[in-house]
């Protein structure tokens, strides 16, 4: 059993009711179950009245940045999934902003995991992948949960030296066969224009956020590419 396990799919979270200690799930005929559920509802109403109620879901940006930072420090997705008690595909979805919000207990589990994995990982493959994606360590963020925050100066990897724009690399990246982190700045801006045109022709929404989710980069990086594409148009 892992030290951090994210609880998923239990009946109490699905139905919003609280069970007692004798039953595996909420039982309507049990007075203890009913009493615990009434106490839960009363506590929620009191928190709402006092303005201190904490919603069950929070923005996913902090969770994604923490997982990206752990990957940049040498912890692969399989190790992160083992510590969190979830599937590897779930960690990858959280890591690239596949969802806009995550459950609060998921956010807290990832935050605690950062403090427990206080040593750098040993996976050179994870570091190389994070380098190609432009991910930075957790310590590079002043406020990691602020969507408008940017990494500290000097924490980003050096850009690829400029070369004559290669449409071949751009087409490979457009088809998912070449990482966006291996493109020069001018090639990334050209890729953004081609991708937006392709999405609009297909009737889908284009923009910075969909571009970030499509290529597994942060919204801050996508915003920088989009701004350069507007300037050089």
C-alpha positions in Angstrom: 0.0 0.0 0.0 1.4 3.4 -0.9 1.9 6.1 1.7 -0.3 8.5 -0.3 -3.5 7.1 -1.7 -6.1 9.3 -3.4 -9.6 8.1 -2.5 -11.7 7.6 -5.6 -15.2 6.5 -6.3 -16.4 5.9 -2.7 -20.1 6.2 -2.1 -19.8 9.1 0.4 -18.2 11.3 -2.2 -20.7 10.3 -4.9 -23.9 10.8 -2.8 -22.8 13.5 -0.4 -23.9 11.4 2.6 -21.8 10.2 5.5 -21.8 6.7 6.8 -21.3 5.5 10.4 -18.5 3.3 11.6 -20.6 0.1 11.5 -21.7 0.2 7.8 -19.6 0.1 4.7 -21.9 2.6 3.1 -24.7 5.0 4.1 -27.7 3.1 5.4 -31.0 5.2 5.6 -32.4 3.1 8.4 -29.4 3.5 10.7 -29.8 6.3 13.3 -26.0 6.6 13.6 -25.7 7.2 9.8 -28.5 9.7 9.9 -27.0 11.5 12.8 -23.6 11.8 11.2 -25.1 13.0 7.9 -27.1 15.7 9.8 -23.9 16.8 11.5 -22.2 17.0 8.1 -25.0 19.1 6.6 -25.2 21.4 9.6 -21.4 22.0 9.5 -21.6 22.8 5.8 -24.4 25.3 6.3 -22.5 26.9 9.1 -19.4 27.2 7.0 -21.5 28.8 4.2 -23.0 31.3 6.5 -19.6 32.3 8.0 -18.1 32.5 4.5 -15.4 29.9 5.3 -16.8 27.0 3.2 -14.1 25.4 1.1 -15.3 24.0 -2.3 -14.5 20.4 -3.1 -12.8 21.2 -6.4 -9.9 23.6 -7.0 -8.1 24.9 -10.1 -5.8 22.2 -11.6 -2.9 24.6 -12.5 -1.0 24.1 -9.2 -1.3 20.3 -9.4 -0.1 20.3 -13.0 2.9 22.5 -12.2 3.9 20.4 -9.2 3.8 17.2 -11.3 5.8 18.9 -14.1 8.3 20.1 -11.5 8.7 16.6 -10.0 9.2 15.2 -13.5 11.9 17.9 -14.2 13.6 16.8 -11.0 13.9 13.2 -12.2 10.7 11.5 -11.0 8.9 9.6 -13.9 5.1 9.4 -14.2 5.1 5.7 -13.1 6.7 6.6 -9.8 4.4 9.5 -9.2 1.4 7.3 -10.0 2.6 4.7 -7.5 3.0 7.2 -4.7 -0.4 8.7 -5.4 -2.2 5.4 -5.9 -3.6 6.2 -9.3 -3.0 5.1 -12.9 -0.1 6.4 -14.9 -2.5 7.8 -17.5 -4.2 9.8 -14.8 -0.9 11.4 -13.7 -0.2 12.3 -17.3 -3.6 13.9 -17.7 -3.1 16.0 -14.6 0.4 16.9 -15.7 -0.6 18.5 -19.0 -3.8 20.4 -17.9 -6.2 17.8 -19.3 -8.7 19.0 -16.7 -9.5 22.5 -15.5 -10.2 21.5 -11.9 -9.2 18.6 -9.6 -10.6 17.4 -6.3 -9.2 19.1 -3.2 -7.9 15.9 -1.8 -6.0 15.3 -5.0 -4.5 18.8 -4.8 -3.5 18.1 -1.2 -2.1 14.7 -2.0 0.2 16.1 -4.8 1.2 19.0 -2.5 2.2 16.6 0.3 4.0 14.4 -2.2 6.3 17.4 -3.2 7.4 17.7 0.5 8.0 14.0 0.8 10.0 13.7 -2.4 12.7 16.1 -1.1 15.5 14.4 -3.1 16.0 14.6 -6.8 14.9 11.6 -8.8 17.2 9.3 -10.7 15.4 9.1 -14.1 17.4 10.8 -16.8 14.6 10.0 -19.2 12.1 12.0 -17.1 14.5 15.0 -17.0 15.1 14.8 -20.7 11.3 14.7 -21.4 10.7 17.7 -19.1 13.5 19.6 -20.8 11.9 19.1 -24.2 8.6 20.3 -22.8 10.0 23.3 -21.1 9.0 22.3 -17.6 10.8 23.8 -14.6 11.4 22.4 -11.1 8.9 23.2 -8.3 11.3 25.7 -6.7 11.2 27.9 -9.8 7.7 29.2 -8.9 7.1 31.9 -6.4 3.4 31.2 -6.3 2.8 27.9 -8.0 -1.0 28.0 -7.6 -1.4 31.5 -9.3 -2.5 31.0 -12.9 -0.9 34.2 -14.0 2.5 33.5 -12.4 5.6 32.9 -14.4 8.8 30.8 -13.5 11.7 32.7 -11.9 14.1 34.3 -14.3 16.9 31.9 -15.3 14.9 28.7 -14.5 13.8 28.1 -18.1 16.1 26.1 -20.3 17.9 27.8 -23.1 16.0 28.1 -26.3 17.2 26.1 -29.4 19.6 28.3 -31.4 17.8 30.0 -34.3 18.2 28.4 -37.7 16.3 28.8 -41.0 12.7 27.8 -40.3 12.1 24.2 -41.2 8.6 23.5 -42.4 9.5 19.8 -42.2 9.9 20.0 -38.4 6.7 22.1 -38.1 4.7 19.5 -40.1 6.1 16.8 -37.8 5.1 18.7 -34.7 1.7 19.4 -36.2 1.2 15.7 -36.7 2.5 14.8 -33.2 5.8 13.3 -34.4 8.1 16.0 -33.1 8.1 17.7 -29.6 7.3 21.4 -29.7 10.3 21.9 -27.3 12.7 21.0 -30.2 11.4 23.9 -32.4 12.9 27.3 -32.6 10.9 30.3 -31.6 10.0 31.2 -35.3 8.9 27.6 -35.9 6.7 27.5 -32.8 4.9 30.7 -33.9 4.4 29.2 -37.4 3.1 26.0 -35.8 0.6 28.0 -33.7 -0.8 29.7 -36.9 -1.1 26.4 -38.7 -2.7 24.7 -35.8 -5.2 27.5 -35.3 -6.1 27.4 -39.0 -6.5 23.6 -38.8 -8.7 23.7 -35.7 -10.9 26.5 -37.1 -11.4 24.6 -40.4 -12.5 21.5 -38.4 -15.0 23.6 -36.4 -13.1 23.3 -33.1 -12.1 26.1 -30.7 -8.5 27.4 -31.1 -6.5 29.6 -28.8 -3.8 29.6 -26.2 -5.5 27.2 -23.7 -6.4 24.5 -26.3 -3.0 24.9 -27.8 -1.3 24.3 -24.4 -3.5 21.2 -23.8 -2.8 19.8 -27.3 1.0 20.0 -27.0 1.4 19.4 -23.3 2.9 22.8 -22.4 2.0 25.3 -19.8 -0.5 28.1 -20.5 2.3 30.7 -19.9 4.4 29.1 -22.6 1.4 29.0 -25.0 0.6 32.6 -24.3 4.2 33.6 -25.1 4.0 31.7 -28.5 0.6 33.3 -29.3 1.9 36.8 -28.5 4.9 36.3 -30.8 2.6 34.9 -33.5 0.4 38.1 -33.3 3.4 40.4 -33.4 5.1 38.7 -36.4 1.9 38.2 -38.4 
